[in-house]
Amino acid sequence: MDMQEQLRKIQEEAAAQLATITDKAELDALKVKLMGKKGELTLIRRSMGQIPAEDRPKAGQMINEVVAILTEKMDTLAAKINMLEQEKKLASEAIDVTEPRKHTMIGMQHPISLVQDQMLSVFTSMGFDVVEGPEVEYDLYNFEMMNIPKNHPARDAQDTFYIEDNVVLRTHTSPVQARTMLNRKPPIRIVCPGRVYRADEVDATHSPVFHQMEGLVVGEDVTMADLKGTLDAFAQKLFGDDMTTRFRPSFFPFTEPSAEVDLTCVNCHGKGCRICKGTGWIEVLGAGMVNPKVLEMCGIDSKKYSGFAFGVGLERIAMLRYGITDMRALFEGDVRFLSQFRDD
């Protein structure tokens, strides 16, 4: 049998086998049979030395043509087999989206985060900027710039955590007010939310770590009436249109005059109940006109500008808003407790 007849026969048999092959293993076996070290086409190539020199180019061309034709057919079949295998794999891994699944627990915002977001929404709608500052603070900003010099008796009431002689864990967010007044010119209208620290014993109404939001307004002709109107608007937006505030004289080194601010009882709406002890009022925050000494220390002319400041505990507002009676529940991380809260 001459070479041309051998090549024709090999090509026909290979084409017939390719028509029946359905998996990669069978195709690989055919490749080895035809083109492996001892494959049929490989052996024919090795026999080229037995052909007269003048016939070798033509014989080589015939072998190459057969190899090229079979290689193209095998590559096409390999791609088809690979695609079919991929489709089969995808079909076996398909997800039935109609199949019922176990309900996935979705996290809720913490009540303190909810209250902070609600309060920020109220104050930013009134034109306040939100400013934050460091929790590890210099004594200078935490106390001295707030008119609480060293050895001032007011420091005893702060129960401060000292890191170094002049570095503390901030006891309020007032240092953010000082930093802002040092770096901005009036008019200033800011709120400062954040975590603060005091060496308190843990009980139903106290914690060594809690959250505050303080507000500051500085400008020309700012009065106590502006403070009262701002806090009334805050109370009404957060708790209802029938809310109002009541000021009682107090003392804070950084405000003069100063006031403790009561809010209409959110439980009885002023009628008197066990929560407000029959008074119709609940104490919620401290406020006052910024002490002229504080303005001057911050480089603001106290004869031209005046201002007011207020500070409110977020835990206090959260407890009032959601009827929580023990502050410790806010820090214990009990999912059963926390999952009750959502932003309405």
C-alpha positions in Angstrom: 0.0 0.0 0.0 1.5 3.3 -1.0 1.8 6.3 1.3 -1.1 8.2 -0.3 -3.4 5.3 0.2 -2.3 4.9 3.8 -2.9 8.6 4.6 -6.4 8.4 2.9 -7.3 5.4 5.0 -6.0 7.0 8.2 -8.0 10.2 7.5 -11.2 8.3 6.8 -10.9 6.1 9.9 -10.1 9.1 12.1 -13.1 11.1 10.7 -15.4 8.1 11.4 -14.1 7.9 15.0 -14.4 11.6 15.6 -18.1 11.4 14.6 -18.7 9.0 17.5 -16.5 10.5 20.3 -18.4 12.2 23.1 -15.8 12.8 25.9 -12.4 14.2 26.3 -10.8 10.9 27.3 -11.7 9.3 24.0 -10.5 12.3 22.0 -7.1 12.2 23.9 -6.8 8.5 23.1 -7.3 9.2 19.4 -4.7 12.0 19.4 -2.2 9.6 20.9 -3.1 6.9 18.3 -2.5 9.3 15.5 0.2 11.7 16.6 1.8 10.2 19.7 5.4 8.8 19.8 4.2 5.6 18.2 1.2 7.1 16.4 0.2 6.2 12.9 1.1 9.6 11.4 4.3 9.7 13.4 5.4 6.4 12.0 4.7 7.5 8.5 6.8 10.6 9.0 9.7 8.5 10.3 9.5 6.3 7.2 10.3 9.3 5.0 13.9 8.2 4.7 12.9 5.3 2.7 11.3 7.5 0.0 13.4 8.7 -2.9 14.8 12.2 -2.3 12.9 13.7 -5.2 9.5 12.4 -3.8 10.0 13.5 -0.2 8.7 17.1 -0.6 5.4 15.9 -2.1 5.1 13.1 0.6 5.8 15.6 3.3 3.1 18.0 2.0 0.5 15.2 1.9 1.4 14.2 5.5 1.1 17.8 6.7 -2.2 18.3 5.0 -3.7 15.2 6.7 -2.2 16.3 10.1 -3.7 19.9 9.6 -7.1 18.6 8.7 -7.3 16.1 11.6 -5.9 18.6 14.1 -8.6 21.2 13.1 -11.4 18.6 13.5 -10.0 17.4 16.8 -9.7 21.0 18.1 -13.3 21.8 17.0 -14.5 18.6 18.7 -12.5 19.5 21.9 -14.1 22.9 22.1 -17.6 21.4 21.6 -16.9 18.7 24.3 -15.6 21.4 26.7 -18.7 23.6 26.1 -21.1 20.6 26.7 -19.2 19.7 30.0 -19.5 23.3 31.2 -23.2 23.4 30.4 -23.6 20.1 32.3 -21.7 21.4 35.3 -23.7 24.6 35.4 -27.0 22.7 35.1 -25.9 20.5 38.0 -25.0 23.6 40.1 -28.0 25.7 39.2 -29.8 27.3 42.1 -33.6 26.9 42.3 -34.6 30.5 43.3 -38.1 29.2 44.1 -36.9 26.9 46.8 -37.8 28.1 50.3 -34.7 29.0 52.4 -34.2 29.7 56.0 -34.7 33.4 56.8 -31.4 35.3 57.1 -31.0 37.5 60.1 -30.5 41.1 59.1 -28.7 43.4 61.6 -30.4 46.4 63.1 -28.9 49.8 64.0 -28.1 50.2 67.6 -30.6 52.5 69.5 -27.8 54.9 70.2 -26.9 55.1 66.5 -30.6 55.5 65.7 -30.9 58.4 68.1 -27.7 60.0 66.9 -28.8 59.9 63.3 -32.3 61.3 64.2 -30.8 64.2 66.2 -28.2 65.0 63.5 -31.1 65.1 61.0 -32.9 67.6 63.2 -29.9 69.9 63.8 -28.6 69.8 60.2 -32.0 70.7 59.0 -31.6 73.9 61.2 -28.3 74.7 59.5 -25.8 73.1 62.0 -22.6 71.6 60.7 -21.4 68.3 62.2 -17.9 68.4 63.6 -15.9 65.6 65.3 -12.7 65.5 67.4 -10.3 63.2 69.1 -11.4 61.0 72.1 -7.9 61.2 73.6 -7.6 64.9 74.3 -5.2 67.5 75.8 -6.1 68.9 79.2 -5.9 72.3 77.5 -8.9 71.7 75.3 -10.9 69.5 77.7 -10.6 71.8 80.7 -8.6 75.0 80.4 -10.2 76.3 77.2 -13.6 75.6 78.8 -12.8 77.9 81.8 -11.9 75.0 84.1 -8.2 75.8 85.1 -6.1 73.4 87.1 -7.2 72.9 90.7 -10.7 74.2 89.8 -13.3 72.4 91.9 -15.4 71.6 88.8 -12.7 69.1 87.8 -13.6 66.9 90.8 -17.1 66.4 89.4 -15.7 65.2 86.0 -14.1 61.9 87.4 -11.5 62.0 84.7 -9.5 59.2 83.2 -5.9 60.5 82.9 -3.5 59.0 80.4 -0.7 61.4 81.2 -0.5 64.6 83.3 -1.9 66.7 80.4 -3.6 64.0 78.3 -7.1 62.7 79.2 -9.9 60.6 77.8 -12.3 63.5 77.0 -15.0 63.9 79.6 -17.4 65.8 77.2 -17.4 66.8 73.6 -16.8 70.5 74.5 -13.1 70.3 73.3 -14.5 70.1 69.8 -16.2 73.4 70.4 -12.9 75.0 71.6 -11.0 73.6 68.6 -13.7 74.9 66.2 -13.7 78.4 67.7 -9.9 78.5 67.4 -10.0 77.6 63.7 -13.2 79.3 62.5 -14.5 82.8 62.5 -18.1 83.6 63.5 -20.8 82.9 62.6 -20.4 79.4 63.9 -23.2 76.8 64.2 -22.1 73.3 64.9 -23.1 70.0 66.7 -20.4 67.6 68.1 -21.5 64.0 68.6 -19.2 61.4 70.1 -18.1 59.0 72.8 -17.0 60.4 76.2 -15.5 58.9 79.3 -15.9 59.5 83.1 -14.9 57.3 86.0 -18.5 56.5 87.0 -19.8 53.3 88.7 -22.0 51.2 86.4 -25.6 51.2 87.3 -29.0 51.7 85.7 -28.3 55.4 84.9 -24.5 55.7 84.7 -21.7 54.3 82.7 -17.9 55.0 82.4 -18.4 55.2 78.6 -21.3 57.1 77.1 -22.3 59.4 74.2 -22.9 63.1 74.0 -24.0 65.6 71.4 -23.1 69.2 72.1 -24.2 72.2 70.2 -22.6 75.6 69.7 -23.8 78.8 68.1 -21.7 82.0 68.0 -22.6 85.1 66.2 -23.7 88.7 66.6 -26.8 89.3 68.8 -27.2 85.6 69.8 -29.5 85.5 72.9 -31.0 83.1 75.4 -34.2 83.3 73.4 -32.4 81.8 70.4 -31.2 78.9 72.7 -34.8 78.4 73.9 -36.2 78.4 70.4 -33.6 76.0 69.1 -34.2 73.5 71.9 -38.0 73.8 71.6 -37.7 73.0 67.9 -35.4 70.1 68.6 -37.8 68.6 71.2 -40.8 69.0 69.0 -39.2 67.4 65.9 -37.9 64.5 68.0 -40.8 63.9 70.4 -43.9 65.7 69.0 -45.5 69.0 68.5 -46.8 69.3 72.1 -43.2 69.2 73.6 -41.6 72.3 75.1 -38.6 73.0 77.4 -38.2 74.6 80.8 -35.0 76.3 82.0 -33.9 76.2 85.6 -30.9 78.2 86.8 -27.6 76.2 87.2 -23.9 76.6 86.9 -21.4 75.4 84.3 -17.9 77.0 84.1 -18.1 77.4 80.3 -21.6 79.1 80.2 -23.0 82.2 81.9 -25.8 82.2 82.6 -26.3 78.5 82.7 -29.5 76.3 82.9 -30.6 72.8 83.5 -33.2 72.1 80.7 -36.3 70.1 81.4 -38.5 68.6 78.7 -42.2 67.9 78.8 -42.6 64.3 80.0 -42.7 62.1 76.9 -44.7 59.5 78.7 -47.6 61.6 80.2 -47.1 64.7 78.0 -47.1 67.0 81.1 -50.0 65.5 83.0 -47.8 63.8 85.7 -46.8 60.2 86.0 -44.4 57.9 87.8 -41.6 58.6 85.3 -41.6 62.3 85.8 -42.6 61.9 89.5 -45.8 63.8 89.0 -44.1 67.0 87.8 -44.8 66.7 84.1 -41.1 67.4 83.4 -38.0 65.4 82.8 -34.5 66.8 83.0 -32.6 66.1 79.7 -29.7 68.4 79.2 -27.6 71.4 80.3 -27.2 74.6 78.3 -26.4 78.3 78.6 -24.8 81.3 77.0 -21.1 80.8 76.2 -19.0 82.4 78.9 -17.2 85.5 77.6 -14.0 84.2 79.0 -14.3 81.1 76.8 -14.8 83.3 73.7 -11.8 85.4 74.5 -9.6 82.4 75.1 -10.6 81.2 71.7 -9.7 84.5 70.1 -13.3 85.7 69.6 -14.2 89.3 70.6 -16.8 88.8 73.4 -18.0 92.4 73.0 -19.0 91.9 69.4 -20.1 88.3 69.5 -22.2 86.1 71.8 -23.2 82.5 71.7 -25.0 79.6 73.3 -24.1 76.0 73.9 -25.9 72.9 75.0 -25.0 69.3 75.7 -27.3 66.2 75.8 -26.6 62.6 76.5 -27.6 60.2 73.7 -28.3 57.4 76.1 -30.7 59.7 77.9 -32.6 60.5 74.7 -32.6 56.8 73.7 -34.0 55.7 77.0 -36.8 58.4 76.8 -37.5 57.7 73.1 -37.7 53.9 73.4 -38.9 53.5 77.0 -35.6 51.9 78.2 -35.3 51.8 82.0 -31.8 50.5 82.4 -28.8 52.0 80.6 -26.8 48.8 80.9 -29.0 47.2 78.3 -27.5 49.5 75.7 -24.0 48.1 76.3 -24.6 44.4 76.9 -25.1 43.5 73.2 -28.1 41.2 73.8 -29.5 40.6 70.2 -33.0 39.9 71.7 -33.0 43.4 73.1 -31.3 45.2 70.1 -33.4 43.6 67.4 -36.5 45.5 68.7 -35.3 48.8 67.5 -35.6 50.3 64.0 -35.8 53.8 62.5 -39.4 54.7 62.0 
